[in-house]
Amino acid sequence: MLSCERDHIDLTCQNSFENTSKLNGLNIYSAQLNSTNNTNVLGNSISLVGILSASKDYFNHSFEIKDYQIDESITNYKQGLENTLPITLIMLRPLVDFGGIPYRGDFYLETEVHWQIFENSYKKLILKIAELSNTHPIDLLCIGTELREFVKRRPLFWESLIETLKEEYPELKLIYAANWDDYEAFPFWEEMDYIGIDSYFPLVNKPTPTVEELIAAYSPIKNNIRNFSCQHNKKIVFTEYGFRSIDYAAWKSWELPGTAVATTYNFAVQSNGYEAFYKSFWDEPWVAGGFLWIWNLFKTELSTNPMLLNHWDPNFKPAESIIAHYYND
């Protein structure tokens, strides 16, 4: 009998997963991919990210993703898909932000009418993205990212959306990207092909924790994720993981000074974070892989401007060689 109690390591469950090749992936903005800048990539998998902003319509007072935004997003996805290198897997992932709401997980609406206006636009977006799988080599569709309150308050919408996707695109694999603090609450993992987690766990409250300290902090987190994977018999994909190159990057990343105002950088904490992440997870058979946040295709060299050195991207920083080591192993 399998045991999936928290903090209990069940080797029977762990050994039930085939240890397949990892998805050594990059999150890349779909608008960045063109025929001239797509050669500077690592790994075997790409998550094409489309950023959309749901704005509040001051006539009907509801949030909505406008048709022109959806069309622009599809155009960017098509351009990206036509210019990607031969790789193992392509995931499409829309990221929807909401004007005036700092964290997308807090988004909700007050009335049924407003919900239906937004849901109609969101469903249109997801189905138009899924439709690309008819003409392009798309392996995986992320149906949502960190939409905690939306999922919690509108389960019938998500149930209907998933059912439609499975009926109309049965070969297209599905995933949802849950934030690190609420992946256990998503009610539809059984309908997904993978469990998606955005891995921004607060680890060590120090400017530059060591690799050993970070691995120790990951240990109970790893046990819980392993057992959750066991419970659902689904492999884990880290839909986002990564570290900024700034003091305290391995603590509460959402509390760090913004990239537009921070004037200092710290390459060591970024490198240590990646090293500890890979040592903790990359040999585990229940981990399918993941997509680091984020790879900057427009970057051709390391900037000399300190304000540009503390961003999330690892390009041309010491962390890049650590990533290359694990991705090419």
N, C-alpha and C positions, 0 to 999 in steps of 0.2 A: 504493500500500500504506500502511495506517495504521500509525503508530508510537505506541506507548503506553509508551515507556521513561520511567522516573521522571525528573522535572525537564526533560523535553523537551516543548516546547509544539507540539502538532500542530494546525495551523490547519485541515487537512482534516477532522479529527474534530470540532473545535470548530464548524465551519460546517455539519456534517451535522445539527445539532439545530435545530429550528424555534424561533425566539425568541418563545415564547408569553407570555401574561400571567402574571405571577408569582403564586404562592400567598403572599399577604401575610397570614401567619397568626399566631394567638395560641394558646398553651397556656393553657387555662382548666380549673380543677377542675370536674368535672361537677356536684358537689354545690352549687356556687355559683350555677348558672343557675336563675333563676326568672322569673316574669312581670314582676317589678318592677325588676330590676337588670341587665337584658340590653341596655340601650341604650348604655351607655358603652363601646363597643368600637371598635377600629380594624381596617382591613384587610378582606379578603374571605373569609378561611378561619379555621376554628376546629378546634383539636384538643381534644376533650373528654377530660380526664385523670381516670382513676379510680385512687385509691391503695388498694392492698390489702397486707395483711401476712400472709405465710405463717408461721404459728407452728409450733413444734415440739410434736408430740403426745407427751406423756410416757408414753403407753401403748405406742405402736408406735415411738417414737423417730424419727419421720420428720416432715419439714416437710410441711404440707398447707394448701391454701386451703380454708377451711371453706365449706360450702354457704350458711350465712347471710351470709358475706362476699360471695359471688358474687351472691346475691339482692339484697343491699343495693347492690352496684355496679350491677347491671342497673337497679334502681329509679332510681338517680341518673342513669344514662345516659338513661333514658326521660324523666325530668323535664327534663334538659338539652336533649334533642332536641326536645321539645315546646315549648320556649321560646326556641330560637335564632332570630335574625333571618335574613331571606333573605340567604344568602351563597353564594359560589362553591363551597365545598367543606367537608365535615365529615369529620374523621378521629376515630375512637375509639381511645384508647390507654390500656391498663391499665399501671400501674406497680406492680410487685410488689417489696416489700421483705421482708427475711428477718431475723427477730428474732435479735440477737446477731451479725449479720454486717454490718459497717459499709458495705461496697460490694456491691451485688447481683451485680456481675460475678464475684465470688469464690465465689458459692454453688455448692456441689456436695454430693453425697451418697455415702456409702461403699458401700452395698449395692444390689443389683438390686431387692430388695423395697422399699426406701425410695424409690428412684427411681420405681418404678411407682406408688407411693402418691401422690407429688407430681405426677407427670406426668398421672395421671388427673384430678386436681383442676385442673391448669393447662389441660388440654384442654377440660374442662367449661366453665371460665371463657371461653376464647377462642371456643368454639362458641356459647355463649349470647350473647356480644356480637355475633358474626357474624349470629346469628339475627335480631337487631334490624333488619338490612338488609331483611328481608322486609316490614317495616311502617313503616320510617322512612327518610328520605333520607340514608343513609350512603354516602359515596364511597370511603373509604379506611379500612382496618383495620391498625393496627400490631400485629403478632403477638408482639412482645417488645421489651424495652428493656434494653440493656446487660447481657445475660445471657451473658457471655463463656464461662464454664466450663460452663454448662448446654448451650450450643450445641456447644462443643468436645467434650464428653464423651458427648453423647446425640444424635448426628446422625440416627439412625434415627427417633427420636421426632419431630424437626422435619420430616424428610422426610414422615412419615406425616401430621402435622398440616397441612402445606401442601397435600398431595394431597387430604385431606378437604375443606379449605376451597375448593379450586378445583373439586372435584366438586359440592359442595353449594351453593356461592355463586359461580358463575362470573362474575357481573357485579361482584362486590366486588373492588376493587383492594387489593393487599397491599403492606406495607412492613415492614421491621424497622429499629429504631433502634439503631444500633451506636455505641458510645462512640468518641470521637475517636481513641483509640490502638489500636483493633482493628477498624476497619471493613473493612480488607483481608482479615481472617481469616474473615468470615462466608461460609460455603460455598454459600449458596442465593440469591445475588443474581439469578441467571438466572431464578428463579421469582418474583421480586418485580417489582412495577411501577415502583418507584423504589428508589434507594439512599438509605437514611436514615442520617444522621450527627448525633450530638449534639456540637455544635461548641464544646468547651471546651478548645481548644488553648492551651497556655501560650505567650504571645506575647512580652511584654517585662517584664523583672524590675525594674519601677520603680513607685512609688506612682501616678504619673499620666503615663504615656507619651503622647506626642503622636499625633495622627491619622496623621501621616507615618511615625512609628516603627512604629505598629501595622500600617499597610499594608505596609511593608517586611517585617515579621515574617510577615505572611500570604502573601507572595509564593511561597515554596517550598511551603507548605501548599497553596495554590491550584493550583500546577502539578501536584502529586501527585494531588489530588482530580480535577482536570480529566482527567488521563490515566487515572485509574481509571474515571471515567465513560465515557471513550472505549473502554476495554478491554471494558466490559460493555454498551456502547450503551444506558445507562440514565441518565436525568437524576437529579440530586442533589436531595434534599429535606433541609434541615437541620431534623430533627425537634425539636431544641432548639438554641437559640443565645441568648446574652445575657450580661449582666455585672451583678454586684452594684455598688452605689454605695458602694464602700469601697476604701481604698488597696490596691494590688496586685491589683485585680480582673481585670486582663488577664494575670495570670501563672498560678499554680497555684491555681485557685479552690477546689479541694478542701482546701487547706491553710489557708484563711482562717478567722479566728475565727467561730464560729457566730453566727447572727443573734440568738440569745438572750443572748449575752455581749458582743458587740461594742458599743462605746459611741461610735464615731466614724463619720463618713460622708464620702463623696467623690463628688459628683455629676459632676465633670468626667471622671473615668476611665470612668464608665458611658457618658456621652455620647460620648467619644472612641472607645470600643470599638464602639458601634453605628455611628457614622459610618464607621469604618474597615472594619467588616464589610460594610456596604452598598456602599461604594465598591469593595471587592475583589470582591464576588460578584454584586451585584444586576443588573448589565447582561449577565451571561454567559448565553448561550442554553442551556448544559448544566446550569444551575441552575434547577430548577422553582420554587423558593421555599423557604419555611421557616416555622417557628412559634417565635416568641420565648418565652423562659422568664422570667417568667410574668406573666400579666395578672390583676390582682386586682379582681374585680367588686365586692367588698365595700368597696373603698376609695372614699371620696367627697371626700377632700381630703388635702393633705399634712400628715402628722403633725408636731407640734412636739416629739415625743419623739425625741432623737437615736438611741436604741436601735431605733427603728422606721424609720430613714431609710437604713439600709445593706442593705436586703433586695434581692432580685432584681427585684421588680416595678419598672417604669419609670413607673407611674401618677403623674401630677402632678409629676414630676421633669423637669429640662431635657431628658432623653433622649426624653421622649414626643413633643416637637415634631420631633425628628430622625426618629423612627419614622414619625410622621404624614406627614412630607415624602416619604419613600420609598414608603410604603404608598398614598398618595393621588396619586402622580405618574402 
